[in-house]
């Protein structure tokens, strides 16, 4: 019998991390050339995104991933 590498929790984390990475890269690409998510002023959407991003940065986003998201980082700094 061949044992699979990693626990179920590790596999779940890896899957969720991959999904999160895909989504933040989409957001990063969307923000290229923009200051705000919608329109020409900060909205509640910008604040909410920043709060979610703060949670992700605190809990799971490593520095390499953050460095690969220049437009999302710029947006984060504009709101904070």
QUIURNOR-V966917 format. One record per helix or strand of 3 or more residues. SS is the DSSP state (~ for helix, > for strand). FROM is the first residue (numbers start at 1). LEN is the number of residues. Records with the same first field share a line. If there is no record, write none. Layout:
SS->FROM-LEN / FROM-LEN
This chain:
~->8-24 / 44-16 / 63-5 / 70-10
